[in-house]
Amino acid sequence: MRKQDQPLYSRGRYKLVYDRKRNGSLRSPYLQIVWYDQATGRNRSRSTGTASVEDAQHQLDALYLERERGQAVCPSCGQPLQASARHLVTDAIANYLIARETRASISAIRPRLAHVVAYLTEIGKLDAVCEDIDEDWIDAFREWASEVPIALPNGDTRERAPGTVEASVRQLAAVINLAEANRNTLSRAKFVPKKPAEVSQTPMYRADIPTLAAMFNYCIDPKMAKGESEKLRDRRIQFREQLHRFLQISVTTWARPDAAHDVSVDSKRAQWHSASRTLNLNPKGRAQTKKYRPIIPVARQMAPLLDGHKGFYVEVASVRQAFEALQQALYLPGDREAGLKLVRRSMAQLARRRLGERDWVEGKIFLGHHRPDVSDIYAPFDPDYLSRAREVTEQIIDEIIVLAPNAFQPTGGQRRNEPR
């Protein structure tokens, strides 16, 4: 039986590997394409006749397109025949989604490209090809997209921000560039996406200590109208339990909302290290993205809550609706000034004032804006790791507790010791 390395490149069921003997030596200097043939019920292979990874990748792409996508290929060189049959944008998008399906960011990629397909459908141009997409086409897409509101889970809608529209433009450029790299189209994207700084305006509002405390009190000590029963009060506290946990973990870690929702103490995810009191915001098995998730020390007020928990700390997929209700109840500003990232932005501002510029590098690491290098791999398990940032976080939590005494007490479900 042949022994093979880990794939150098893969697309769908087709993998590019070296073919080795049992002793580890190469059976052939040429790269092999292997795949599982469902018709025969066995693995099949094909030699590329080359030791060049780049050339072998092109051969694998050609085989994939021929077998899986039904696209014609050149009988002499095995490459797709793009010049005679221009590549549809929809086909390029489909290929891109397949090629990127294992990426952690795929959940964001899909809706961005779905918006492009919706535009092609709207204008009746599903037969558009990659060569058609130029600056004029993109300007028309931007104008159309800016007028399509975003539907919210509660049935309301909100205006689509320029940054959201441009995210679709950037994704489409990546699609066309991959198509060109795979020789499916003759040129790279003919348009230039705008930089995030050109289209995104960072919200200016930040919550102070009293406001953060009020957010906790909204969850654990809800205001009641005259005549309302204690039973109704208990129900409100129960309904706001997951929001309470989101606030606890967000204040402690300064994490992005998606990372806060991902925090789990399940040992299989290798996030919570109780002995060192550190939390890896990036669970085991999840590839890091541009939005880096660091390992951070956990404040003393939060550590016992993680020790006493099982599974995901926030047990729902999203607390967005609950947060929007909080936003209205506390009269926080609208127009996306006080969304789920408010706690992260507010903690960063409060901490920066206390850390000072000399120690702000610790704040950058907390935020995931500074990536440690390989030599720092053991640093998170040192007692002095980010000690100033942890100290400042604990100070802020102490000040919140003065105004909201039960802010970092176990939530209702934890007090009842319910199984999870």
PyMOL commands that set and color helices and strands:
alter all, ss='L'
color gray80, all
select helices_A, chain A and resi 53-69+89-99+106-122+130-132+135-146+162-181+196-199+209-220+230-239+241-253+257-262+267-269+303-307+320-329+342-367+374-376+379-381+387-403+412-415
alter helices_A, ss='H'
color red, helices_A
select strands_A, chain A and resi 3-4+9-11+14-17+19-20+32-37+42-47+150-151+157-158+272-273+278-280+295-297
alter strands_A, ss='S'
color yellow, strands_A
deselect
rebuild
show_as cartoon
